[in-house]
Amino acid sequence: MSDIFSRIEHSRTADEVVQQIENLILEGVLRTGDRLPGERELARQFDVSRPILRDALKALEARGLLTTRPGGGTHVADVIGQLFTRPVTDLISTHRKAVTDYLEYRREIEAVATEYAARRATPEDLALLDRIMARMDEAHRTGDFDDEAEIDVEFHHAVCECAHNIILLHTLRSCYRLLSEGVFQNRLLVFTVPGAREALLQQHRAIHAAIKAADPIAARKAAMDHITYVERSMAEAERSGDWQRVSRLRLRQRSEAGDIEPTRKRS
């Protein structure tokens, strides 16, 4: 974090410092929980006096963008990806149709984000995607479902950052937050479908390759194909799980009732 703040070139006022930190939060450079450098170091990087810096930090804290922890420094507040209020989140988590609507929405909005990423990704963006893709390959090799699911979300975060559109960035972060908070408890069901882990890896590789090739048409298609597959696999896993549940109940009920008879030989 030591090199993301720029020297204030003109009027060294608290407003200039506030605007720069605001922009870093909006662009997703500073993320929830990130700790800012200490006051002395931050004042040096901005090239402003410490009283000016204090005024700026107080203004940002009053607006809920920063939070100060006693003895723990100044951090970015938990404001990113908060498009859904708690009552709405609770409703989504208890209504089955919300899962279908969530994936339908993601398919369309991620198609746009991935297309933009293919058009706009910088060399630095691509370097970050390369690192995430390498971690995804390693998680796939070790077979850790939780790691794969976590890196999956991180990959999609990085793609929407490559789109360089602030509204897309925060809208999709809000969607991914529902996953990280466990609102959709059945997301790991997809990994139980035979062949799903390999298919998902190949789909992420296709998205990655299309962005690196700067091919917006291929990128859009790869993103839509991926979410369509997730939607179909989730439905298949749920059906399979429900069939197993019903079969177990039938077996238990009939065993307890003594209704199971030996198979009779046909004459």
Secondary structure, 3 states (H helix, E strand, C coil): CCCCCCCCCCCCCHHHHHHHHHHHHHCCCCCCCCECCCHHHHHHHHCCCHHHHHHHHHHHHHCCCEEEECCCEEEECCCCCCCCCHHHHHHHHHCCHHHHHHHHHHHHHHHHHHHHHHHHCCHHHHHHHHHHHHHHHHHHHHCCHHHHHHHHHHHHHHHHHHCCCHHHHHHHHHHHHHHHCCCCHHHHHHHHCCCHHHHHHHHHHHHHHHHHCCCHHHHHHHHHHHHHHHHHHHHHHHHHHHHHHHHHHHHHHHHHHCCCCCCCCCC
